[in-house]
Structure formats: structure tokens, C-alpha cells
Amino acid sequence: MSRLQCLQAVRDAGLLVFDLKPNSFVWDTAAHRVLMVDFNSCTEGPQGRCLATTRPWSAPEVLQTPWTGDVRSDVYSLGRVFMQMAVRWFARKLRVVFRVSDHSGVC
């Protein structure tokens, strides 16, 4: 199950998460799948009022008063998670490239 499938399963259950972040997902090594955890801020229904959130991954409308949002808020947060994953992956690739070029004497 992917992160997108996790979010879809939550949506199919009629829930909004409002607090998606990288730590909301864990890898189940036994089943070889992604699991979603941390449902403390979930609300039920197509729209809801956010109880708590983590700012760096929150949609702009969730940070406004009153904290409200809909499924688009969760999709935005998941996009921020994917962006962080991509940046970290790219940064690791760059470190490998620069380590190799450091030995060549070229800046």
C-alpha cells in the first residue's frame, strides 16, 4: 500500500486527517507496505474543523482562523510530504556527486 492508497483508505472511511507529515507513515517490514499512523487530529465528514496540525506540512486554509479544510487540505499536506522526500533524495544524490568530485581537485 502506498501513501496515496493510505490517504484514499482514510477518505473512504469518511475521515479528514489534517495533520499529515512524514512521521504519519511507517514501513511495515513484515507485510512490506506503508502504514498510516497518528490519527489524533482526524475529523469525520467532507469538511471539518482541525483540532491540531503541524505547520510545515499544513495547507494554508488550515492555518487560518478558524482552522477548517476539506480533502484538498490533506492532499496538499501529502504533496508537502512528497516534496520533502524528493528534496532529501536529491540532497543525498548531490552529496555522493560532490564527495566523488572533491577528490579530483575541482571545485
Secondary structure, 3 states (H helix, E strand, C coil): CCHHHHHHHHHHCCEECCCCCHHHEEEECCCCEEEECCCCCCEECCEEECCCCCHHHCCHHHHCCCCEEEHHHHHHHHHHHHHHHHHHHHHHHHHHHHHHHHCCCCC
